[in-house]
Amino acid sequence: MIDLTYLKQVSGGDTVFINDILGMFINQTMPDIRALKSLAASGDKTQLASAAHRCKSAISMLGNTRATELITSIEHEAKLNEEKNSISEHIAELEVLTIALEQEIHKLMK
């Protein structure tokens, strides 16, 4: 589910650096991901696009292609003011996926 290839390349295999990045994902990115649902419900597409954009690089560093596709779609759909249903579906799928990613991160950091 998580592919650390990119993080290992940029860090030279430095496990402290990798764990720092993984910790930042848990502490900074996960709250933003959890906020996407309420932002979509509020109809504030500008804030939704901004929050999705903030999450995008952190998600892509985990090497999970589907999560990267979802957050990119959410950002794009919000910028284009797409229908709320497709955005909500993508957010719901992303929430399930990132919960699994979060669990995997906790195991990797032990």
C-alpha positions in Angstrom: 0.0 0.0 0.0 2.8 2.4 0.8 5.9 2.5 -1.5 8.8 4.2 0.2 11.0 4.1 -2.9 10.8 7.9 -3.5 11.5 8.7 0.2 14.4 6.4 0.3 15.8 7.9 -2.8 15.6 11.5 -1.7 16.8 10.7 1.8 19.6 8.4 0.9 17.9 5.7 3.0 17.9 7.9 6.1 15.3 6.2 8.3 15.1 9.2 10.7 14.2 11.5 7.8 11.7 9.0 6.5 10.1 8.6 9.9 9.9 12.4 10.2 8.1 12.6 6.9 5.7 9.8 7.9 5.1 11.6 11.2 4.3 14.8 9.5 1.8 13.0 7.3 0.0 11.7 10.4 0.1 15.0 12.3 -0.4 17.5 9.5 -1.9 15.9 6.4 -4.4 13.6 8.1 -6.3 16.5 9.8 -6.5 18.2 6.4 -7.8 15.1 4.8 -10.4 14.7 7.5 -11.5 18.4 6.9 -12.2 17.7 3.2 -15.6 16.3 3.9 -16.9 19.3 5.8 -15.3 21.7 3.2 -17.2 19.9 0.5 -20.4 20.0 2.4 -20.0 23.7 3.0 -19.8 24.3 -0.7 -16.6 26.3 -0.3 -14.8 25.0 -3.4 -12.0 27.5 -3.1 -11.1 26.2 0.4 -11.6 22.6 -0.7 -9.2 23.0 -3.6 -6.7 24.7 -1.3 -6.9 21.9 1.3 -6.6 19.2 -1.4 -3.6 21.0 -2.8 -1.9 21.1 0.6 -2.4 17.3 0.9 -1.3 16.4 -2.6 2.5 16.3 -2.2 2.4 14.5 1.2 0.1 11.9 -0.3 2.2 11.4 -3.4 5.4 10.9 -1.3 3.8 7.8 0.1 3.8 6.2 -3.3 0.2 5.1 -3.3 -1.1 5.8 -6.8 -4.8 5.6 -6.1 -4.6 8.1 -3.2 -2.6 10.5 -5.4 -5.2 10.1 -8.1 -8.1 10.8 -5.7 -6.6 13.9 -4.1 -5.6 15.3 -7.6 -9.2 14.7 -8.8 -10.7 16.4 -5.7 -8.5 19.4 -6.2 -9.3 19.6 -9.9 -13.0 19.1 -9.5 -13.2 21.7 -6.8 -11.4 24.2 -9.0 -13.8 23.5 -11.9 -16.7 23.7 -9.5 -17.8 20.2 -10.4 -20.9 18.5 -8.9 -20.6 17.8 -5.2 -21.6 14.1 -5.6 -18.4 13.1 -7.5 -16.3 15.1 -5.1 -18.0 13.5 -2.1 -17.5 10.0 -3.6 -13.8 10.7 -4.1 -13.4 12.1 -0.6 -15.2 9.0 0.9 -12.8 6.7 -1.0 -9.8 8.8 0.0 -10.8 8.7 3.7 -11.0 4.9 3.7 -7.7 4.6 1.9 -5.9 7.1 4.1 -7.1 5.4 7.3 -5.4 2.2 6.0 -2.3 4.2 5.1 -2.2 5.7 8.5 -2.3 2.3 10.1 0.5 1.1 7.9 2.6 4.2 8.8 2.2 3.4 12.5 3.5 -0.1 11.9 6.4 1.2 9.8 7.4 3.7 12.5 7.6 1.0 15.3 
